[in-house]
Amino acid sequence: YVKQSSKFMMEGVKSLVVGHRKLPVTRTVDCLSELKQNPDTDNFLALDPKIYRKGGNLLPTMKNTFNDVYVFVVGGGSYVEYQNLMTYAEQHPDKNILYGSSEMLDSKSFLDQLTKLGQPSG
């Protein structure tokens, strides 16, 4: 029984570890910085005055990939997102990625916020 419980627990822990998967923030950075077509990022705007055509045309002319990436999360950022982005940056040495958020949550703070969200209002 103990051996089965231990095996089940280790499989659960392995599923929690990100491994080589890209989290949504990292996938978004990859698509936007490498100019990859993706329905999740097609509606994003690029705020770089150098990419717009002369003459006031608002259609961007992005031909070059981005090497400097600034990711800012409004609300709770996480160490897992940060680590996932840093792993991506190690695999792409030409990328300079800066990650920030208005609040960094540890696991206890995250669970406290979820508990508050689950309580009835009033």
N, C-alpha and C positions, 0 to 999 in steps of 0.2 A: 504493500500500500504506500509506504513512504517513497519508494523508488518511482512509482507512478505519479505521485503528487509532486515530487521534485521535477520530474520530466515535464509535467503540465505547467508548472510554475516557470521553468526556464523557457518554454515555448512562448508563454505570455510575455516574459521580459524581452525576448527577441523581437516580438511583434511591436513593442513599444520603441525600440531603438530604430532610428531612422535608417541607418546603414548608408547605402549608396543612392537611395531615392532622393529626388528633388522635392522639397516642400513647395507649396504654392508661391511663396515669395521668391524662391530661387528660380522656379520655372518662369515666373513673370520677368525677372531680371534677365534670364537667358534669352527669352523671346524678344524683349525690347532692345537689349544691347546688341544682339546679333541680327536684328531686323528679320526675325523669323515670323512667318504668317501663322497666326493662331487666333481662333475666334474669341478666346478669353482676353486677348490684348488688342484686338482690332480697334476698339473704341478709345484706346489710350491716346492722349495728346502728348506730343513732344514739345517742350518749352525751350527750344534752342533757336535763337534768331538767325543763326548761320544756315539753318537747313531750309529756310523759305526762299522761294524764287524772288528775284528782283522784280520790282514793278507792283508790289503789294499783293501778289497772288498768295493766298493762304494755303495753297496745297504744298505740303512739305516735299522736299526732294532729298530724302535720306538715301544716301548711297554708301556711306561709310558707317561701320559699326561704332558703338560707343565703348570707350575704354574706362572712362570715369563714371562710376555709378554711385548715386546717393539714394539710399533706401531709408525712408522715414515712416514709421508706423505710428499713426495717431491712435493712442490707446495702449494697451498692453503689448509690448514686444516680448520675445522670449529668447532664452539662451539657445534653445534648439534651432530657432530660425537663424540666429546669428552664426552658430556653428555650421549650419548647413550652407550658408552663404560663404563663410570662410573656406569651407571645403571646396566649393565651386571656384572660388578665387584662386586657390592653390592649383586647381586643374587648368585654370586660364590665367597664366602669369601676366598677361598683358592687361588684365582688368584690375582697376583700383576700386574696391567696393568699400563704402562707408555705411554702417548700419546704425540707426538710432531710433528711439521711440520716446513718446512722452512719458512712458512708465515701463520699467522692466519688472516683470512678475516672476517670482519664484513659485514653486508648486503650491505652497500653502496659500499665498495671496491669490493665485488663480482659482483654487478651490473655494476660497472665501467669497470671491466675486460670483462664482457659479451658484453658491448657496444663496447669496442675496438675490440673484436673478430668479431663482426658483421659488422664492417666497411670494405669497400673495401680496399685492399692493394694497395700501389703505390703512 
